[in-house]
Amino acid sequence: MFTNELKKGDRVLLRNGWYATIEDNARGNTRLASVEGFGMEMGSVFSHDIICKANGDGTMTMIEHTPQQKKLRGQVEELFE
């Protein structure tokens, strides 16, 4: 499954271990999400930081990233090294 296939209301696991709920039906490198971290906060998350979709039956579906999303992840990592 690709990040562009995620729909509003889908619960996802982020790379840092936090869960989030997708709040839009957009496509691309960023998605609007309610993130459950130190508190509940809504904002944009990079698509390459979404690693799994949490299914209603307790299973997880791995997320695939497009070449463009992988390229952006490399650029972001270079900025913060």
Backbone as JSON, one array per atom type, in Angstrom:
{
  "sequence": "MFTNELKKGDRVLLRNGWYATIEDNARGNTRLASVEGFGMEMGSVFSHDIICKANGDGTMTMIEHTPQQKKLRGQVEELFE",
  "N": [[0.84, -1.17, 0.0], [0.52, 2.22, -0.79], [1.28, 5.57, 0.43], [-0.4, 7.4, -0.75], [-2.76, 6.05, -0.98], [-3.94, 6.07, 1.46], [-6.71, 7.03, 3.44], [-8.92, 9.58, 4.82], [-9.27, 9.32, 8.29], [-7.9, 6.94, 8.59], [-5.75, 5.07, 10.68], [-2.38, 5.34, 11.52], [1.05, 4.26, 11.93], [3.85, 6.05, 12.88], [7.29, 6.76, 11.96], [8.72, 7.44, 14.27], [7.49, 6.0, 16.25], [5.09, 6.91, 17.25], [1.49, 7.11, 17.05], [-0.91, 8.13, 14.56], [-3.76, 9.81, 13.14], [-5.05, 10.02, 9.98], [-6.08, 13.02, 8.45], [-6.91, 14.03, 6.03], [-7.58, 13.64, 2.48], [-5.54, 13.93, 0.75], [-2.76, 13.81, -1.58], [0.73, 13.11, -2.07], [3.8, 14.55, -0.72], [3.36, 15.38, 1.9], [1.05, 14.92, 4.6], [-1.97, 15.72, 6.3], [-2.45, 15.25, 9.7], [-3.67, 14.0, 12.86], [-1.68, 13.75, 15.51], [-0.66, 11.51, 17.98], [1.26, 12.11, 20.39], [3.36, 13.47, 22.74], [1.23, 14.82, 23.5], [-2.02, 15.43, 22.05], [-1.94, 16.51, 18.78], [-2.52, 18.38, 15.83], [-1.28, 18.43, 12.53], [0.99, 18.78, 9.74], [2.55, 15.89, 8.4], [5.44, 14.27, 7.12], [5.1, 12.16, 4.32], [6.95, 10.11, 4.03], [7.5, 9.44, 6.62], [5.5, 7.84, 7.51], [4.95, 4.56, 8.33], [3.38, 2.23, 8.7], [-0.01, 1.06, 8.31], [-2.58, 0.86, 10.61], [-4.82, -1.7, 10.95], [-8.33, -2.47, 11.42], [-8.62, -4.99, 12.57], [-6.47, -5.38, 14.18], [-4.11, -5.95, 12.88], [-1.21, -4.93, 10.96], [-0.5, -3.01, 8.05], [2.12, -2.74, 5.89], [3.66, 0.22, 4.6], [4.49, 1.39, 1.41], [6.89, 3.49, -0.21], [7.11, 6.1, -2.62], [9.54, 6.7, -5.26], [10.08, 9.48, -5.28], [9.32, 10.24, -2.68], [11.19, 8.8, -1.19], [13.52, 10.06, -2.05], [13.1, 12.65, -1.02], [13.18, 12.02, 1.71], [15.91, 11.39, 2.0], [17.0, 13.92, 1.49], [15.98, 15.4, 3.65], [17.13, 14.05, 5.81], [19.82, 14.69, 5.35], [19.78, 17.43, 5.94], [19.38, 17.48, 8.7], [21.48, 16.13, 9.9]],
  "CA": [[0.0, 0.0, 0.0], [1.24, 3.49, -0.85], [0.7, 6.61, 1.28], [-1.46, 8.06, -1.5], [-3.96, 5.24, -0.84], [-4.51, 6.3, 2.79], [-7.9, 7.89, 3.44], [-9.25, 10.27, 6.06], [-9.71, 8.42, 9.35], [-6.98, 5.8, 8.74], [-4.79, 5.17, 11.79], [-1.06, 4.95, 11.02], [2.2, 4.28, 12.81], [4.91, 6.9, 12.34], [8.66, 6.27, 12.11], [9.21, 7.66, 15.63], [6.75, 5.14, 17.17], [3.81, 7.5, 17.62], [0.37, 6.85, 16.17], [-1.57, 9.32, 14.04], [-4.96, 9.58, 12.35], [-5.01, 10.85, 8.77], [-7.18, 13.99, 8.47], [-7.22, 14.52, 4.69], [-7.5, 12.67, 1.4], [-4.56, 14.49, -0.18], [-1.68, 12.96, -2.09], [1.98, 13.85, -2.12], [4.87, 14.37, 0.26], [2.91, 15.67, 3.25], [-0.35, 14.6, 4.9], [-2.48, 16.33, 7.52], [-2.75, 14.16, 10.64], [-3.72, 14.22, 14.3], [-0.6, 12.92, 16.03], [-0.74, 11.19, 19.41], [2.63, 12.08, 20.89], [3.36, 13.91, 24.13], [-0.16, 15.26, 23.62], [-2.67, 15.3, 20.74], [-1.64, 17.7, 18.0], [-2.79, 18.21, 14.41], [-0.35, 19.14, 11.68], [1.49, 18.05, 8.58], [3.62, 14.91, 8.58], [5.99, 13.8, 5.86], [4.61, 10.84, 3.91], [7.98, 9.1, 4.23], [7.54, 9.08, 8.03], [4.42, 6.89, 7.77], [5.52, 3.24, 8.01], [2.37, 1.17, 8.7], [-1.41, 1.39, 8.55], [-3.17, -0.03, 11.61], [-6.11, -2.19, 10.49], [-9.32, -2.65, 12.46], [-8.5, -6.3, 13.21], [-5.24, -5.42, 14.98], [-2.94, -6.2, 12.04], [-0.59, -3.74, 10.37], [-0.16, -3.1, 6.64], [3.32, -1.94, 5.62], [3.51, 1.28, 3.61], [5.57, 1.56, 0.43], [7.11, 4.89, -0.55], [7.47, 6.36, -4.01], [10.93, 7.18, -5.39], [10.13, 10.89, -4.9], [9.28, 10.31, -1.22], [12.49, 8.32, -0.72], [14.48, 11.12, -2.33], [12.87, 13.71, -0.04], [13.68, 11.54, 3.0], [17.36, 11.57, 1.97], [17.3, 15.35, 1.61], [15.65, 15.82, 5.01], [18.19, 13.49, 6.68], [21.05, 15.49, 5.16], [19.6, 18.71, 6.62], [19.39, 17.34, 10.16], [22.63, 15.33, 10.4]],
  "C": [[0.9, 1.24, 0.0], [0.55, 4.53, 0.03], [-0.43, 7.34, 0.57], [-2.78, 7.31, -1.4], [-4.61, 5.41, 0.54], [-5.65, 7.3, 2.7], [-8.09, 8.55, 4.79], [-9.79, 9.26, 7.06], [-8.82, 7.21, 9.54], [-6.0, 6.09, 9.87], [-3.46, 4.6, 11.3], [-0.03, 4.99, 12.13], [3.3, 5.1, 12.14], [6.28, 6.31, 12.67], [9.18, 6.42, 13.54], [8.45, 6.84, 16.68], [5.41, 5.69, 17.61], [2.75, 7.09, 16.61], [-0.24, 8.17, 15.72], [-2.82, 8.88, 13.28], [-4.92, 10.55, 11.18], [-6.26, 11.73, 8.74], [-7.53, 14.55, 7.1], [-7.18, 13.37, 3.7], [-6.5, 13.11, 0.34], [-3.56, 13.42, -0.64], [-0.41, 13.78, -2.04], [2.91, 13.59, -0.97], [4.49, 14.71, 1.69], [1.44, 15.3, 3.38], [-0.72, 15.3, 6.19], [-2.9, 15.2, 8.45], [-2.85, 14.69, 12.06], [-2.73, 13.24, 14.91], [-0.75, 12.75, 17.53], [0.68, 11.02, 19.92], [2.66, 12.4, 22.36], [1.97, 14.43, 24.5], [-0.78, 15.03, 22.25], [-2.47, 16.61, 19.99], [-1.92, 17.42, 16.53], [-1.8, 19.04, 13.6], [0.08, 18.28, 10.52], [2.58, 17.07, 8.99], [4.14, 14.53, 7.2], [5.46, 12.4, 5.57], [5.66, 9.76, 4.16], [8.15, 8.71, 5.7], [6.41, 8.13, 8.43], [4.93, 5.51, 7.37], [4.5, 2.11, 7.96], [0.98, 1.77, 8.85], [-1.94, 0.37, 9.55], [-4.57, -0.41, 11.13], [-7.04, -2.43, 11.68], [-9.21, -3.97, 13.21], [-7.21, -6.46, 14.01], [-3.99, -5.71, 14.18], [-2.41, -4.88, 11.49], [-0.29, -4.03, 8.9], [1.03, -2.18, 6.4], [3.04, -0.94, 4.49], [4.73, 1.29, 2.71], [5.68, 3.05, 0.1], [7.54, 5.01, -2.0], [8.94, 6.8, -4.08], [11.08, 8.66, -4.99], [10.12, 11.04, -3.38], [10.59, 9.83, -0.62], [13.57, 9.37, -0.92], [14.35, 12.25, -1.32], [13.37, 13.28, 1.34], [15.19, 11.71, 3.08], [17.75, 13.02, 2.14], [17.05, 15.86, 3.02], [16.72, 15.3, 5.98], [19.48, 14.27, 6.56], [20.96, 16.82, 5.92], [19.79, 18.6, 8.13], [20.49, 16.46, 10.7], [23.58, 16.19, 11.16]]
}
